[in-house]
Amino acid sequence: MKLEQDDQFRDEHDRFALKFTCENCTLFDEREERCAHGFPTEEHRVARYSDARALVIFCKEFELD
């Protein structure tokens, strides 16, 4: 699923402390900086979303840490 970071999304992200990046996923190996299932992580890392124009891309394998 992909969506724009509009004002409503950014407000709800902050207000509800939404978690959706690799850094919050139980499948993410922080030491190796990779997904345990081998999926690419570039589009799902928290640093990507500092750019308000970046599309939010949800991973289908995300498991809340």
N, C-alpha and C positions, 0 to 999 in steps of 0.2 A: 504494500500500500504506500502510495506517495501523496504528500499534500504540501501545500505552501505554508510557510511560517507567517501567517497573517497575525494581526494584532490580537485576535481572540485566542489563537493557539499559544502565542507567547505569554499572554496573561494567564491562561489556564495552566501552562507548563510551570510557571512560577508559583501560582496560587496553590496548585495541588501537588507540587513537586513530582511531576510526571517522570517516570523512568522508562527509557526505551533504547538506550545506547548500549554498546558492547560492555562498557565499564560497569553496568548494572546487571549484566547477564551472568548466570551461573556457568554458562558454557564458555565464557571468555577466560583465557589463561593470561593473567596480567603480566606474569614474568616473561612469557614468550610473545605476548601481544598478538595472540591469534585465537581463533574460534576452535573449540574442541572438535567440532564437526567439519572443520576445514573450509567453512564459508568465508568469503572475503569480508573484511571488516571496515574497509576505507569509508564506505558510505554510512556506516552505523556508529562511528566514533563521536564522542562528545565534542571534540575540538571542531568538527565540521560545522556544528550548529552555531558557532559564534558569528558566522555569516548569515544574517537574517534572510538572505536571498536563497540560501540552500534549501532544496526540497527536503522535507522530513520523510525518511524512508524507514519503514518498520520491517524488521526481520521476522520471518515466519517461525524461526527457531528460538526466539527470545524467551528466556526463562528468568523470571525475576529472582534476583539474588537475595 
